[in-house]
Amino acid sequence: MPVYFFYLMIMILIVGLPITAFIFYNKAQVVTKLANQEQVKLSNFSDGDIGKVVGEVIMVGEPMIAPLSKRECAYYRVQVHEEKGGGNRRSWHLRIDEDKASKYLLKENGQYIFVDDRNLKADIVEDVELYSGFLNDATSELKSYLKKHDFKSENLFRMNKSLKYTEAILGLEEKVAVLGQGMWKDPEELGFSEEYGKILHIKAVKGSLYLSDNTEATVNFSSS
């Protein structure tokens, strides 16, 4: 192996490790931040308070359908990665990154929370993971999804690319934890009908709003 190539590989490892650690640290940070906070009941939440609230997702209007699992949801994120290289030099490269959200609220004991998703740091569990590749053709549904994003499951030689598909959703009645600063507002101020009564508008504090559906974050949820 040429000496310059050896040094190049060392530089890639030195630079690459902190980047990878930062990506995973962010998700771990969100869960840790939420798990270390006690849930504040909405009945005890006053204007300007900073705390963790937990509620169940309810739709305002029609739910969306998640592309891979076909589940009803308020939010989904789908990512498609392609594996490139061979031997010890294999790595995954992001090809598609799609997320969509519809209008929803969180409900806790008859009261409601609206999440202002500006400056949001979220960890939403990826609970669907699919693969296509060698001796494993993409299904017609997966091919159709890829086509919508101008991507194909096969290369120019009609051989399968090595692809990984992941999906994360906020499903209906799923428990979600949020940590931020809250203010009680009339529903009309937030674009909702009066039937919801006063709604807790929760937003970022010090530039960060934390949200997760991880059970570690919602474990002390109680609907009573």
N, C-alpha and C positions, 0 to 999 in steps of 0.2 A: 504494500500500500504506500503511495507517495506520502512524504512527510507532511506536505501542505494539506492533504486530504484528512490526515489524522487530526491536525490542529483545527480544521474546519468542523469536524464532528464534535470535538471537545467544546468549541464555541457554541454550537447548536444546543448541546446538552446544558451548558451553563445558562444560556439565555432562555431556553425552553422550559426548564423546570419551574422557575418562578411564575411564568405565565400560566402553566397548567395548575399550579398550586393556587393561584389567585382565582381562577375560574371556579374551582371546587370550594375554595374558602368562602366565597361569596354566598353560595347556597348553604353551607354549613353555618355561616354567620347568621343568616336569616332564621333558621330553625333554632339555633342556640339562643338568639335574642328573644324569640317568642317563648321558648320552653322555660326560660328563666324568669318569666313574668307571670304573676298570678292574674287570672281572669277578673276583670271588673264587670260586675253585673250592670246592665244598662240602667236599671232602677237606681243605681248608686253613682252613675256617671254625671258629673256636673260640667257646665260650660267651661271650656279651657283645660279640662283635665287631660293628662297624658296617661294612657294605659292600654292594656290589651283587652280587646273585646272578641268574643267568639259567637258566631251565628251560623245558621243554615242558609244555604243559597236558595233564594226564591226568584223566579223569573218575573219580570215586568214586561208582558207581551209574550211573543212566541219564542221558544228556545231555539238555539242553533243545533245542528247535527254535526257531531265530530266526524271528520273525513275518514279516519281509519276504522274506528270502532262502531260508528253509526249511533253513538249514544247522544241523548239530549243533554245540552250543557249551556252554561252562560258564557263560558270562555274555553277556547282550545288553543293549543300550540302543537304544531306538527313540524318535526325536523327530519330531513333525509340526509344521511351521510354516505359518502362513497369511500370504500377502502382502496387505497392506492399503494403501489410499491410491492416488494416481495421480501421474503425472509424476515430478518430482524428490522427491516426498514419500512414495514407496513405502517400506515397511519390513516386515520379517518379525516375526511374533508367535507365540510358542510356544503351541500348543494341546494337545499330548499329549507327555508325557515319562515313558516307562516303562522301568524297568530291573529285571532279575531275575538272580539268581545261584544256581547249584547247588553241590554239594560237589565240590571239585576240589583237586588238588595240582599242583605243578610238579616235573618230574623232570630231574635232571642226572646222567648217568653212574651210574644205578642207585641214586641217593639222592634224597630227597624234601624238598620245601619246602611248608610251610603258610603262607599269607598271612593274617595277622590284619588285616582290612580297616578297622579303626577308625582314624580320622584319615587316611584314604587320599586322596592326591592322584594322580589317574589321567589318563593320556592314552591312550585306546583309539581306534585309527584307525577313522574312519567310512568304510567302503569300499563302502557301498551308498547311492546317492542317486537318488531317484525323484521325478517331478513329475506333477501333474495340474492341469488348468486349462482355459483357453480352447482349444477344438478338441482337447482331450486329456483324454478321460474317464478317471476312476479305474477301474482294473480291478476285477473282482468281488472279488478277494482284498483289495485295498486298501479297498474299501467295507466288506467284512466286518470288517476290522481297525478301521476308524473306528467302526463300529457298536458294537463291544465297549466303546468308550470314549465312547459317547453323542455322537458327532460325525458330521457328514455332509459329503460332498464337494460338495454343492450348497447354494445359498442358498434363501431363500423363493420366489424367482422361477424356481427349477429351473435356474439358471445355475451353471456350475462355479466353485467357489472356486479360487483359485490356491494350491496346496498343495505343500510340499516335504517328502519323507519321507527320513529318514536312519537308518542302522543301523550300529552298531558291536558287534563280538563278540570274545570270547576263544574261538577255535576249537580243536578237538582237535588236539594236537601243535603248536600255535602257540607260537613262542618269546616269552617274556615276561620283562622285566627288572624287578627289585624292589630298592629301596634302603631299608634299615632296619637294625634291631638284631636279631640272631638268638640263639636259645637252642636247644640240642638237647633234645628231649623224647621220652619213650616214646610210641608211637602211641596207646596207650589213653588217655593224658592229653588228647589232642586229638580223641578220638572215632573213631579209625581202628583197623583190625585190625592185629595184630602182624606180618603179612606185609610191611609197609612198613619195618620196622625203625625205628631212630632217625630222627625227622623234625625238620628245622630250622624252628622256629617264629619267623617274622620279623614284627616289629611296628614301630610308629612310634618314632622317636627325636626328642626335642625337639618333639613334637607333630605330626610329619609322617612319612608313609610314602609313597614314590614308586613308581609302577607304570606301565609302558607296554609295548605291543607294537609300537611304532614301530621300524623297522629301525635308526634312528640310535641307539636306546637298547640294542638287542640285538646290534649289529654284531660285537662281539668274542666272541659266544657260541661255545663249542666243547663238543661232547658227548663228546669223547674224554678 
